[in-house]
Amino acid sequence: MKKLFSFLLALCMTISLAACGQQVGSGGTSSTAGSGASGSTQGGSDWPIRPVNITVAASAGGATDILVRMYAEKFQEVTGQPLVVTNISGASAYVTASTASPDGYNFGTMSTAFLTYKHQGMVDFTWDEGYEMAAMVGTSALIGFVVPSDSPYETINDLVDAAKANPGTITVGNGQGTPYYWQLAFQKATNTDFYTVHLGDTNELNVALLGGQVDVVVSRYTAVKPYLESGDFRMLCIAAEERSESAPDIPTCLESSLDFTFSPEFVVFVAPKETPVEALEGMNKVMGEIHSDEEFMAEIMALGQEVTQEYSIEELNSFMENAQAEIMDVIALAES
């Protein structure tokens, strides 16, 4: 089965993309989700014994920030210690997180987009050169072709058949990052060719589709959810192994006998190299406990995000190795 990796996380990753910037960047803003007692700086079996810092690669008030702060509140409920959020926009956030003291109390966020940063010259290290993996925060595979309600393409098979009958004539609106690479991977998997119209942000994509300027757009579910609910748009399929609990009415490409899957966008918690393993395992355990809270996860899923499975640190490292290898394949497609 063809399985190429995507760039970037539903609503959360949309904001992460917008945070892309200079390698040496601006300062950040900090806030604490509660208060906690001070203690030793080294991770231990009783971790955490003092406040934990996390550098978020997004501006305050954005979707990524909102997501992490939701987890920060639960983190304090579970551990009794606050998760202190510092927001830094751009690649500087990743540099800051990687160069923080590896004392077991400094973490950062990393999204799918980071896997391209070294290739683009935005940082000088890869995920495994700069970080220790700690915990999966969330994933989303909710990206796909979206058409207006009056489109002649009722199913993804209709679109594929039309594209093969008339190569390069169906106009597809797209932006940058994950949706664009999703389209390239889909074209390779299905041997189809579309005429791509590169537009700006999701608002421009929605306006173009509503106005009939393009036939189809590739978009995240969160970006078109209001139009899906109003009946103005239809999402033809997602490239996941199975339907999403967040959007169970949207079929997978596999259901339409199209051999195409696309790995979900993700957000993970990372720590500087040489962070004590006790702290890494402690964060992983806490996140697992948070993810077992059904009421809380319902709130997360309402944002269009989900965790498909729990990852041990070993499994998370394996996930990242595969992701990095697959991302280079997608980059090669884009540059060919």
C-alpha positions in Angstrom: 0.0 0.0 0.0 1.3 3.4 -0.9 1.7 5.5 2.2 3.3 8.9 2.0 3.7 11.2 4.8 2.0 14.6 5.0 3.2 17.9 6.4 1.4 19.8 9.2 -2.0 19.2 12.2 -5.7 20.0 11.3 -6.5 23.4 12.9 -3.5 23.3 15.2 -1.2 22.8 12.2 -2.7 25.5 10.2 -1.4 27.9 12.8 1.9 26.1 13.1 2.5 26.8 9.4 1.8 30.4 9.9 4.5 30.5 12.6 7.3 29.6 10.2 10.0 32.3 10.4 13.7 33.1 10.9 16.1 30.7 12.6 17.1 33.4 15.0 13.8 35.1 16.1 11.8 37.0 18.5 11.4 36.6 22.2 8.3 35.0 23.7 5.6 35.5 26.2 5.2 33.3 29.2 2.3 32.3 31.5 1.8 29.7 34.1 -1.2 27.3 34.3 -1.4 27.5 38.1 1.3 27.5 40.8 3.7 24.8 42.0 6.5 24.2 44.5 10.2 24.3 43.5 12.4 21.3 43.7 15.3 19.4 42.3 16.3 20.1 38.7 16.8 16.5 37.7 14.1 14.1 36.5 13.2 11.3 38.8 10.6 8.6 39.5 8.5 11.3 41.3 8.7 13.7 38.4 7.5 16.4 38.3 8.4 18.0 41.7 8.4 21.5 40.4 6.9 23.6 37.5 7.6 22.3 34.0 8.4 24.7 31.2 7.2 24.3 27.6 8.1 26.4 24.6 5.2 26.6 22.1 6.1 27.3 18.5 3.1 29.6 17.9 1.8 33.0 18.9 -0.3 33.4 22.0 -4.0 33.0 21.3 -3.6 30.8 18.2 -4.9 27.3 17.8 -1.7 25.6 18.8 -1.5 27.8 21.9 -5.1 27.1 22.8 -4.5 23.4 22.4 -1.3 23.3 24.6 -3.0 25.5 27.3 -5.9 23.0 27.4 -3.3 20.3 28.1 -1.5 22.5 30.6 -4.7 22.7 32.7 -5.1 19.0 32.7 -1.4 18.5 33.4 -1.7 20.4 36.6 -4.8 18.5 37.6 -2.9 15.2 37.1 0.5 16.2 38.6 -0.2 19.1 40.9 2.5 21.1 39.1 2.0 23.8 36.5 3.0 23.6 32.9 4.5 27.1 32.1 3.8 28.1 28.5 6.2 30.3 26.6 5.1 31.4 23.1 7.7 32.0 20.5 6.8 32.5 16.8 8.9 31.0 14.0 11.8 28.7 13.9 13.3 30.4 16.9 10.9 28.4 19.0 12.5 25.1 17.9 16.0 26.5 18.5 15.0 27.7 22.0 13.5 24.3 22.9 16.5 22.4 21.7 19.1 24.5 23.5 17.2 24.7 26.9 18.8 23.1 29.9 18.2 19.3 29.7 17.2 19.2 33.4 13.9 17.3 32.9 11.8 20.5 33.3 12.1 22.0 29.8 10.0 20.8 26.9 8.8 22.1 23.5 6.2 21.4 20.9 7.1 20.1 17.4 4.7 19.7 14.5 5.0 18.0 11.1 6.2 21.2 9.5 9.4 21.0 11.4 10.5 18.0 9.4 11.1 20.3 6.5 13.0 23.0 8.3 16.5 21.8 7.9 15.9 21.1 4.2 14.7 24.7 3.9 17.7 26.1 5.8 15.5 27.4 8.7 17.4 25.4 11.3 20.6 23.4 11.2 19.4 20.2 12.9 16.9 17.5 12.4 14.4 16.2 15.0 16.8 13.5 16.2 19.8 15.8 16.3 18.0 18.4 18.4 15.5 16.6 20.6 14.5 13.7 22.7 11.0 12.5 22.1 8.6 12.7 25.0 4.9 12.2 24.1 2.4 12.4 21.3 0.0 15.2 21.8 -2.4 14.8 18.9 -2.8 13.8 15.3 -5.2 14.5 12.5 -5.7 12.9 9.1 -8.6 15.2 8.2 -7.4 16.6 4.9 -9.0 16.0 1.6 -10.6 17.2 -1.6 -13.5 19.5 -1.0 -16.1 20.5 -3.6 -19.2 22.8 -3.7 -22.5 21.2 -3.1 -23.6 21.5 -6.7 -20.4 19.9 -8.0 -20.7 17.1 -10.6 -18.2 15.1 -8.6 -20.4 13.2 -6.1 -17.6 10.9 -5.0 -13.8 10.7 -5.1 -14.1 8.1 -7.9 -16.1 10.7 -10.0 -13.2 13.1 -9.6 -10.5 10.6 -10.4 -12.4 9.3 -13.5 -12.8 12.9 -14.7 -9.2 13.7 -14.1 -8.0 10.7 -16.0 -10.4 11.4 -18.9 -9.2 15.1 -19.1 -5.7 15.4 -17.6 -4.7 18.8 -16.3 -8.1 20.4 -16.9 -9.8 20.2 -13.4 -8.7 23.2 -11.4 -7.6 22.5 -7.8 -7.1 25.4 -5.3 -4.3 24.8 -2.9 -2.0 26.6 -0.5 1.3 25.5 0.9 2.4 22.8 3.2 0.4 19.7 3.9 -2.5 20.1 1.6 -0.3 20.7 -1.4 1.9 17.7 -0.7 -1.3 15.7 0.0 -2.4 16.5 -3.5 1.0 15.6 -5.0 0.9 12.2 -3.2 -2.7 11.6 -4.3 -1.8 12.3 -8.0 1.1 9.9 -7.8 -0.9 7.2 -6.1 -3.9 7.5 -8.6 -2.0 8.4 -11.7 -4.0 11.6 -12.1 -3.1 15.2 -13.1 -4.8 18.4 -12.0 -4.3 22.1 -12.8 -3.2 23.6 -9.5 -4.1 27.1 -8.6 -1.9 28.3 -5.8 -3.9 30.5 -3.5 -3.2 32.0 0.0 -4.8 31.1 3.3 -7.9 29.0 3.9 -10.2 32.0 3.6 -9.0 32.6 0.1 -9.5 28.9 -0.7 -13.1 29.0 0.6 -13.9 32.2 -1.3 -12.5 30.7 -4.5 -14.5 27.6 -4.2 -17.7 29.5 -3.3 -17.2 31.8 -6.3 -16.6 29.0 -8.8 -13.0 30.2 -9.4 -11.8 26.6 -8.9 -13.5 23.2 -9.2 -12.0 21.7 -6.1 -9.8 22.6 -3.2 -7.6 20.5 -0.9 -8.2 21.6 2.6 -8.2 20.7 6.3 -11.6 19.7 7.8 -11.3 22.4 10.4 -11.0 25.1 7.7 -14.2 24.1 5.9 -16.3 22.7 8.8 -18.8 25.5 8.8 -19.4 25.1 5.1 -19.8 21.3 5.5 -22.3 21.9 8.2 -24.2 24.4 6.2 -24.3 22.2 3.2 -22.3 24.5 0.9 -19.4 22.1 0.6 -18.8 18.4 0.6 -15.5 16.6 1.5 -15.0 13.7 -0.8 -12.6 11.6 1.2 -9.8 11.5 3.7 -6.6 9.5 3.3 -6.7 7.6 6.5 -6.9 3.9 7.3 -10.3 4.3 8.7 -12.9 7.0 9.3 -12.3 9.7 11.8 -14.3 9.8 15.0 -14.2 13.6 14.7 -15.9 13.4 11.3 -17.4 10.0 10.9 -19.5 10.9 7.8 -16.5 11.5 5.6 -15.3 8.3 3.8 -11.8 7.2 3.4 -10.1 6.8 0.0 -9.7 3.1 0.7 -13.5 2.7 0.9 -13.6 3.9 -2.7 -11.0 1.3 -3.7 -8.3 3.9 -4.1 -5.0 2.6 -2.7 -4.0 5.8 -1.0 -3.3 6.7 2.6 -1.5 9.7 3.9 0.0 9.7 7.4 -1.6 12.2 9.8 -0.3 15.5 10.8 1.0 15.6 14.4 2.1 17.6 17.4 4.5 16.1 19.8 6.2 17.2 23.1 10.0 17.1 22.8 12.8 17.9 25.1 16.5 18.9 24.7 19.0 16.2 24.0 20.3 14.4 27.2 17.1 15.1 29.1 16.8 12.4 31.9 14.8 9.4 30.7 12.8 9.6 33.9 11.4 13.0 32.9 10.7 11.8 29.3 8.9 8.7 30.6 7.1 10.9 33.2 5.8 13.2 30.5 4.7 10.3 28.4 2.9 8.7 31.3 1.1 12.0 32.2 0.0 12.5 28.6 -1.3 8.9 28.5 -3.4 9.6 31.7 -4.7 12.8 30.1 -5.7 11.0 26.9 -7.6 8.4 29.0 -10.0 11.2 30.2 -12.9 10.8 27.8 -14.6 14.1 28.7 -11.4 16.0 28.0 -10.7 14.1 24.7 -14.2 15.0 23.6 -13.2 18.6 23.9 -10.0 18.0 21.9 -11.9 16.1 19.2 -14.3 19.0 18.9 -11.3 21.0 17.6 -10.9 18.4 14.8 -8.0 16.7 16.4 -7.5 13.2 17.8 -5.0 10.8 19.1 -5.3 7.5 17.3 -3.1 5.5 19.6 -0.8 5.9 22.5 2.9 5.9 21.7 5.7 4.8 24.0 9.0 6.7 23.6 10.4 3.9 21.5 7.3 3.8 19.3 7.4 7.6 19.0 11.0 7.5 17.8 10.1 4.8 15.2 7.1 7.0 14.1 9.5 10.0 13.6 12.0 7.9 11.7 9.4 6.8 9.3 8.0 10.3 9.1 11.3 11.9 8.2 12.0 9.3 5.5 8.5 9.7 4.0 8.7 13.5 4.1 11.8 13.5 1.9 9.8 11.5 -0.7 7.1 14.2 -0.6 9.7 17.0 -0.9 11.2 15.2 -3.9 7.8 15.1 -5.6 7.4 18.8 -5.0 10.8 19.6 -6.4 10.6 17.4 -9.4 
